[in-house]
Amino acid sequence: MRRLLAILLAFVLLSGCAGSEDGDPGPSRSGETPGDGTGTRRPAEQDGVPTTAGTHKLKLEVGTPGHREYRLRVPPGLRDSPGPLPLVLAVHGGASNAEKFEELSGFDGVADDEGFLVAYPEGFAFSWNAGPCCGPAKLGRVDDVGFLEKLIDRLVGAGVADPARVYVSGFSNGGGMAYRMACEGPGGVKAIGVVSASLIIDCEPSEPVSVMIVHGRADRSVPYGGGGQRDFNDERPFTPVSHAVGFWRKALGAGSLRKDGSCRTARGEAVVRFCPHGGGHVWPEGTAARLWAFFSSV
């Protein structure tokens, strides 16, 4: 009888530690309640957008025949986050694609550590319609501004991306798209990061946008001092980097550029940061971390 009572007592104690029958796992090991403060977690998908950590390959309907694709990097912790996360669009260069840029850019590791989403949109035939450039997307008059706007709206609408913290970064042809989003978009992009690209469009931003420009002095594809050829069927030269820096300083009412580590920074209605380097047409190592430091500070 004593043995039976001991077994029953142990069973009761174990049951109390295991949580309730409705699936409540009980307190977390950290002593904190997971999720949004109500003891709940986000589902594995929210309005069709995955919330589990890792990279997800997704499709987006854009109102035209076919669809567009993008890769979404979700950091650990989104399912337990009480609110939406910052969003960075990372736009690949010409003759590349989203998967290659995910590997090249280094954004995944920074996003996982810092807790923000990264969307890697897929260009049209390895290109973006950045105005006078480039290739198939330009020839096809593809509405890439519309695509990127719909991508932002999709992630914001699903409740995973914070509309007040949306940033666009891009390399080369993708950098041209970042400029175009800041210059022609309806607003809502807080800052852009442009690497190895030239400002070759008429720019009329609808609201102040902070800008970080990274460019190599030895760049032969998009020359630092201007020159080269914009596209295979457009012999006009690229504008110098100084044109972009000067334009944004004037547009934002920014003062003089002041030394800021290896960069130079001017502040007005928003921030202009210029970071030259000695390399060529490259995405320098560590650029993702430097861009995020800038985005998160403005």
C-alpha positions as CSV (number, residue, x, y, z in Angstrom):
1,M,0.0,0.0,0.0
2,R,2.8,2.4,0.9
3,R,4.5,1.7,-2.5
4,L,1.2,2.4,-4.3
5,L,0.8,5.8,-2.4
6,A,4.4,6.8,-3.3
7,I,3.7,6.1,-7.0
8,L,0.5,8.1,-6.9
9,L,2.3,11.0,-5.2
10,A,5.1,11.0,-7.8
11,F,2.6,11.0,-10.6
12,V,0.8,14.1,-9.2
13,L,4.0,16.0,-8.8
14,L,5.1,15.2,-12.3
15,S,1.8,16.2,-13.7
16,G,2.1,19.5,-12.0
17,C,5.5,20.2,-13.6
18,A,4.3,19.1,-17.1
19,G,1.8,21.9,-17.7
20,S,-1.9,21.8,-18.2
21,E,-3.8,19.5,-20.6
22,D,-4.7,22.3,-23.0
23,G,-1.1,22.4,-24.3
24,D,0.2,25.2,-22.1
25,P,4.0,24.4,-21.9
26,G,4.3,26.2,-18.5
27,P,6.9,28.9,-17.7
28,S,9.9,29.1,-20.0
29,R,13.4,28.3,-18.6
30,S,14.3,31.9,-18.7
31,G,11.4,32.8,-16.5
32,E,9.9,35.0,-19.3
33,T,6.6,34.5,-21.0
34,P,7.2,33.8,-24.7
35,G,5.4,35.7,-27.5
36,D,3.6,39.0,-27.4
37,G,3.2,39.1,-23.6
38,T,-0.1,37.2,-23.7
39,G,1.6,33.8,-23.6
40,T,1.0,33.1,-27.3
41,R,3.4,32.8,-30.3
42,R,2.9,33.7,-33.9
43,P,1.8,30.8,-36.1
44,A,4.4,29.3,-38.4
45,E,2.8,31.4,-41.2
46,Q,1.1,34.8,-40.8
47,D,-1.1,35.7,-43.7
48,G,0.8,33.3,-45.8
49,V,4.3,34.7,-44.8
50,P,6.5,32.2,-43.0
51,T,7.6,33.3,-39.5
52,T,10.0,30.4,-38.8
53,A,13.7,31.2,-38.8
54,G,15.7,30.7,-42.0
55,T,15.4,31.6,-45.7
56,H,12.2,31.0,-47.5
57,K,11.7,31.2,-51.3
58,L,8.4,32.9,-52.0
59,K,6.2,34.2,-54.9
60,L,4.4,37.5,-55.2
61,E,1.4,38.3,-57.5
62,V,1.9,41.8,-59.0
63,G,-1.2,42.1,-61.2
64,T,0.5,41.1,-64.4
65,P,0.8,37.7,-66.2
66,G,3.0,35.5,-64.2
67,H,4.5,36.4,-60.8
68,R,7.6,37.7,-59.2
69,E,9.8,35.9,-56.7
70,Y,11.8,36.8,-53.7
71,R,13.8,35.2,-50.9
72,L,12.9,36.1,-47.3
73,R,15.4,35.8,-44.4
74,V,13.6,35.4,-41.1
75,P,15.8,35.8,-38.0
76,P,15.3,33.7,-34.9
77,G,12.8,35.2,-32.6
78,L,10.2,36.6,-35.0
79,R,7.6,34.1,-33.7
80,D,8.1,35.4,-30.2
81,S,8.4,39.0,-31.1
82,P,5.7,41.3,-29.7
83,G,5.6,43.4,-32.9
84,P,6.8,43.6,-36.5
85,L,10.5,43.8,-37.3
86,P,12.6,46.2,-39.4
87,L,12.8,45.2,-43.1
88,V,15.8,45.6,-45.4
89,L,15.4,45.0,-49.1
90,A,18.7,43.7,-50.5
91,V,18.7,44.2,-54.3
92,H,21.2,42.2,-56.4
93,G,23.3,43.6,-59.2
94,G,23.0,43.0,-62.9
95,A,23.9,39.5,-64.3
96,S,23.2,38.1,-60.8
97,N,20.2,36.9,-58.8
98,A,18.7,36.9,-55.3
99,E,20.4,33.6,-54.2
100,K,23.9,34.8,-55.2
101,F,23.4,38.1,-53.5
102,E,22.2,36.5,-50.3
103,E,25.5,34.7,-50.3
104,L,27.6,37.7,-51.3
105,S,26.0,40.5,-49.2
106,G,26.5,39.0,-45.7
107,F,23.1,40.3,-44.6
108,D,21.9,36.9,-43.3
109,G,24.3,36.8,-40.4
110,V,23.8,40.5,-39.4
111,A,20.0,40.0,-39.6
112,D,20.1,36.9,-37.4
113,D,22.2,38.7,-34.8
114,E,20.4,42.0,-34.9
115,G,16.8,40.8,-35.4
116,F,15.6,42.2,-38.7
117,L,14.0,40.8,-41.9
118,V,15.8,40.7,-45.2
119,A,13.9,40.4,-48.5
120,Y,16.0,39.5,-51.5
121,P,13.9,40.3,-54.6
122,E,14.5,38.6,-57.9
123,G,15.1,40.8,-60.9
124,F,13.7,40.3,-64.4
125,A,16.2,38.3,-66.5
126,F,19.0,39.1,-64.0
127,S,18.4,42.9,-64.3
128,W,16.5,45.8,-62.9
129,N,14.7,48.7,-64.7
130,A,16.6,51.5,-62.9
131,G,15.7,54.1,-65.5
132,P,18.3,54.4,-68.2
133,C,19.7,51.1,-67.1
134,C,19.8,48.1,-67.4
135,G,19.4,45.4,-70.0
136,P,16.2,43.2,-70.4
137,A,14.3,44.9,-67.6
138,K,14.8,48.3,-69.1
139,L,14.0,47.1,-72.6
140,G,10.8,45.4,-71.3
141,R,9.8,48.5,-69.3
142,V,9.3,46.3,-66.3
143,D,7.7,48.1,-63.4
144,D,10.3,47.2,-60.8
145,V,9.4,50.2,-58.6
146,G,5.8,48.7,-58.4
147,F,7.2,45.3,-57.7
148,L,9.3,46.5,-54.7
149,E,6.4,48.6,-53.4
150,K,4.1,45.6,-53.5
151,L,6.8,43.5,-51.8
152,I,7.0,46.0,-49.0
153,D,3.2,46.2,-48.7
154,R,3.0,42.4,-48.6
155,L,5.3,42.0,-45.7
156,V,3.9,45.1,-43.8
157,G,0.4,43.9,-44.5
158,A,1.1,40.5,-43.1
159,G,2.2,42.1,-39.8
160,V,5.8,40.9,-39.9
161,A,7.5,44.1,-41.2
162,D,7.4,47.5,-39.5
163,P,6.3,50.2,-41.9
164,A,8.3,52.8,-40.0
165,R,11.5,50.9,-40.4
166,V,11.8,50.0,-44.1
167,Y,15.2,50.3,-45.8
168,V,16.5,49.5,-49.3
169,S,20.0,48.6,-50.2
170,G,21.5,47.6,-53.5
171,F,24.7,46.8,-55.4
172,S,25.4,48.2,-58.9
173,N,22.2,47.9,-61.0
174,G,20.5,47.1,-57.7
175,G,21.9,50.3,-56.2
176,G,20.3,52.1,-59.1
177,M,17.0,50.6,-58.0
178,A,17.6,51.8,-54.5
179,Y,18.0,55.4,-55.9
180,R,14.9,55.0,-57.9
181,M,12.8,53.8,-54.9
182,A,14.0,56.9,-53.0
183,C,13.4,59.3,-55.9
184,E,10.2,58.0,-57.4
185,G,8.5,55.8,-54.8
186,P,5.5,57.1,-52.9
187,G,7.4,57.3,-49.6
188,G,7.7,55.0,-46.7
189,V,11.4,54.1,-47.3
190,K,13.3,55.5,-44.3
191,A,16.8,55.1,-45.7
192,I,18.7,53.6,-48.6
193,G,22.2,52.2,-49.0
194,V,23.8,52.4,-52.5
195,V,27.0,50.4,-53.3
196,S,28.8,50.9,-56.6
197,A,26.0,52.8,-58.5
198,S,25.5,56.2,-60.1
199,L,22.6,58.6,-59.8
200,I,21.4,58.8,-63.4
201,I,17.7,59.6,-63.0
202,D,15.8,62.8,-62.3
203,C,15.2,62.6,-58.6
204,E,12.3,64.2,-56.8
205,P,11.9,62.4,-53.4
206,S,8.4,62.8,-51.9
207,E,9.9,62.9,-48.4
208,P,13.3,63.0,-46.7
209,V,15.3,59.8,-47.1
210,S,18.6,59.1,-45.4
211,V,21.3,57.9,-47.9
212,M,24.6,56.0,-47.4
213,I,26.8,55.8,-50.5
214,V,29.7,53.3,-50.8
215,H,31.9,53.5,-53.9
216,G,35.4,52.4,-54.9
217,R,37.9,54.8,-56.3
218,A,39.2,52.1,-58.6
219,D,35.7,51.2,-60.0
220,R,36.0,50.7,-63.8
221,S,32.4,49.6,-64.4
222,V,30.8,52.6,-62.8
223,P,33.7,55.0,-62.5
224,Y,34.2,57.0,-59.3
225,G,34.7,60.2,-61.3
226,G,32.1,59.5,-63.9
227,G,32.4,58.1,-67.4
228,G,32.0,54.7,-68.9
229,Q,28.8,53.7,-70.6
230,R,25.4,53.3,-69.0
231,D,24.1,50.4,-71.0
232,F,24.9,48.4,-74.1
233,N,22.6,50.6,-76.1
234,D,23.2,53.9,-74.2
235,E,26.6,55.5,-74.6
236,R,26.0,58.3,-72.2
237,P,28.5,58.3,-69.3
238,F,27.7,57.6,-65.7
239,T,27.6,60.7,-63.4
240,P,30.4,61.0,-60.9
241,V,29.8,59.9,-57.3
242,S,30.2,63.6,-56.3
243,H,27.0,64.3,-58.2
244,A,24.9,61.9,-56.0
245,V,26.5,63.2,-52.8
246,G,25.9,66.8,-53.8
247,F,22.3,66.2,-54.8
248,W,21.3,64.5,-51.6
249,R,23.1,67.1,-49.4
250,K,21.1,69.8,-51.2
251,A,17.8,67.9,-51.3
252,L,18.0,67.2,-47.5
253,G,19.4,70.6,-46.6
254,A,22.4,68.9,-45.1
255,G,25.5,70.9,-44.0
256,S,29.1,70.2,-44.7
257,L,30.5,66.6,-44.8
258,R,32.3,65.9,-41.6
259,K,34.8,63.1,-40.9
260,D,33.0,60.1,-39.4
261,G,35.5,57.2,-39.1
262,S,36.3,56.1,-42.6
263,C,33.2,57.9,-43.9
264,R,31.9,61.5,-44.1
265,T,28.5,62.5,-42.8
266,A,26.2,65.5,-43.3
267,R,23.0,66.1,-41.4
268,G,19.9,68.0,-42.5
269,E,16.3,66.8,-42.7
270,A,17.9,63.4,-43.0
271,V,21.4,62.0,-43.1
272,V,23.9,61.7,-45.9
273,R,26.9,59.4,-45.4
274,F,29.6,59.0,-48.0
275,C,32.0,56.1,-47.7
276,P,34.7,55.9,-50.4
277,H,37.2,53.0,-50.5
278,G,40.2,52.0,-52.6
279,G,38.7,49.0,-54.3
280,G,36.9,48.4,-57.6
281,H,33.4,47.4,-58.5
282,V,32.8,45.3,-55.4
283,W,30.6,44.9,-52.4
284,P,33.3,45.3,-49.7
285,E,33.5,42.8,-46.9
286,G,31.6,44.0,-43.8
287,T,29.3,46.3,-45.9
288,A,26.1,44.7,-44.6
289,A,27.0,45.4,-41.0
290,R,28.0,49.0,-41.8
291,L,24.7,49.6,-43.7
292,W,22.7,48.2,-40.8
293,A,24.5,50.4,-38.3
294,F,23.6,53.3,-40.5
295,F,19.9,52.3,-41.0
296,S,19.3,51.6,-37.3
297,S,20.8,55.0,-36.3
298,V,18.7,57.3,-38.5
